[in-house]
Amino acid sequence: MTKTRQQGFGLAEVLVTSVIISVGLLALVKLQGTAQKHNHDAFLQVKAVLLAREMAERIIANSAGKTNYVGLDCANPPSKPSVLCVQDEIPNFNSNNIPNCTPAQMATYDKWRWCANIKLRLPVGKGRIKKTGGIYTITVSWNERTNKKESSTGRITKSYNLDFKP
């Protein structure tokens, strides 16, 4: 009897290899989904940081009206101000129709614009400004998607606080 050598792969070897490759591909798909969620969460946090810093810069720029910002809560946003203090908001802008805004009018405009931006840029976005002593605290909060293990609603509230002294 002559012995012949086997050439190629057997069926069992092909099946085991297929299972291993399938498990690896499923792990990569799950990793991709997790990476996208974390990337989106980081994107929202960057937006919140930028919005908080924008308001801090507005308060610093309007030092004469800085007390007008205290107590703002975007859960009850201010209505659109009667005087729009920035040229981008003025219809048919030209150098003859620039309003001469008081510090209080500028603060009213800033608060309205900031709350509108938070609502536009963050899911269920909210903002608050408080003052304790000489320290201003700007808080921006928003909702993020999560799994049901972390929250029964599938959403959790995140927030960013910025403390500064103008």
DAFEN-V67186 format. One record per backbone hydrogen bond with DSSP energy under -1.0 kcal/mol. NH is the residue of the N-H (numbers start at 1). CO is the residue of the C=O. If there is no record, write none. Layout:
# DAFEN-V67186
NH_CO ; NH_CO
This chain:
# DAFEN-V67186
14_10 ; 15_11 ; 16_12 ; 17_13 ; 18_14 ; 19_15 ; 20_16 ; 21_17 ; 22_18 ; 23_19 ; 24_20 ; 25_21 ; 26_22 ; 27_23 ; 28_24 ; 29_25 ; 30_26 ; 31_27 ; 32_28 ; 33_29 ; 34_30 ; 35_31 ; 36_32 ; 37_33 ; 38_34 ; 39_35 ; 40_36 ; 41_37 ; 42_38 ; 43_39 ; 44_40 ; 45_41 ; 46_42 ; 47_43 ; 48_44 ; 49_45 ; 50_46 ; 51_47 ; 52_48 ; 53_49 ; 54_50 ; 55_51 ; 56_52 ; 57_53 ; 58_54 ; 59_55 ; 60_56 ; 61_57 ; 62_58 ; 65_62 ; 68_65 ; 69_66 ; 71_129 ; 72_69 ; 74_127 ; 76_73 ; 89_86 ; 90_87 ; 97_94 ; 101_99 ; 106_102 ; 107_103 ; 108_104 ; 109_105 ; 110_106 ; 111_107 ; 112_108 ; 113_109 ; 114_110 ; 115_111 ; 116_112 ; 117_113 ; 118_114 ; 119_115 ; 120_116 ; 121_117 ; 122_118 ; 125_122 ; 126_141 ; 128_139 ; 129_72 ; 130_137 ; 132_135 ; 135_132 ; 136_164 ; 137_130 ; 138_162 ; 139_128 ; 140_160 ; 141_126 ; 142_158 ; 143_123 ; 144_156 ; 146_154 ; 151_147 ; 156_144 ; 158_142 ; 160_140 ; 162_138 ; 164_136
